[in-house]
Every structure is written in structure tokens, then in C-alpha cells.
Amino acid sequence: MKRRYHLGEMNSFFKRATAIMSDLCIGTDLMVGFLGETEEDFAKTCETFVHGLFSYSHVFIFGKGGYACGQVNRPSAHGGKETP
């Protein structure tokens, strides 16, 4: 999404912030199923969330084409297949 920071920088910042404020609540919005998203992209998103320092999330499915329109089965977080 053309962010001006990289995943490593984000993780480093979160670690420093939670070291200073142990009760810090970090949330994120996750967008999946966007046009051009690959299985590798999706797996990286899942991996980042599962192993990140997030307290909560909002998950959105991109609304035009691809997985969001049910053209292809989307892998679930547990490794199986979900039918849209």
C-alpha cells in the first residue's frame, strides 16, 4: 500500500513502545482479497498478525473482483480452504 515504512521498522517500533507502556493496546486494520493479492501476500499478512503485538483487529475483504467476489477459493488461517 505504498507505506513509507517497512515491516521491520513497524515491529521494532511496537516492541519499543510496549517496553515503555506494558499495557499499550495496539490495533490494526487488515485488508485481504485485494486485486493482485497473491497467496504469498495473504500468508505474509496472516503471519504478521499472528506473531505481531496486536491486541485487536478489524478485517476487511476488498470489494471488487478476485477473492472477494468468490472467483477463487481463499485459504483459511488454519490451512484449509474456505468457500466464499
N, C-alpha and C positions, 0 to 999 in steps of 0.2 A: 504494500500500500504506500510505497514511497516514503516511508518513515525516515527521519534524519538520524536515527539511532539504530543500533544493531541489537540482536537478541542478547548477546553477551553483556552489552552495556546496560540493558534493562535489568537483567538478572543481578548484576553487580550492584546497581542502584538499590534494588529491592533488598538485597542482603544487608547493605549498609543501613538502610532505613529501618529494617526490622531489628537490627542490632541496637539501634538507638531507642526505638519505641517497640518494645516486645509485644504490645497489644495492638499494633498497627493492623488495620483491616484493608487489604488490597483487593480490589475487584477488577474485573476485566469484561470487555465485550468481545465475543468470538463470532466471527462471520465465516460460515462454511458454505460450500456449494457454489462459490462464485465462478463465473465464466473463466475458463483457463486453469482452474484449480486442478492439480494433479493428485494422484494418490499419495505421492511423497509430500506434497504441501499439506494435505489433510493429516497425514501421520505426524508431521512436524508440529502442527497446531495441537494435536492431542497430546503429544509428548511434552510440549512446552507447558500446557495447562496442568497435566497430571503431576509433573515434577516441579512446578513453579510454586511460588509462595502466595498463591491466590486464596482469598477467603471465600469468594463467591464469584459467579459469572452470570452473564446474560448471553445466551446463544441464539444467533440469528441465522437463518438459512437465506442465502441470496435468492432473490425472487425471479430471476429471468434466466431461463434455459438451463442446460446441464443437469446436475443432480437435483436441483430444486424443483424442476418440472417433471421429475421422475423418468428421465430418459435413460438413466443408468442407475443400477443399484449402488447405494452408498455403503461402504463398510462401516460397521458399528464400532464403538470404542472397545468392545470386548472381542473384536476379531472376526465376528460372524458377518453375515450380510443382513441388512435391513431393506425391506422393500418399501419404497416411498409411497 
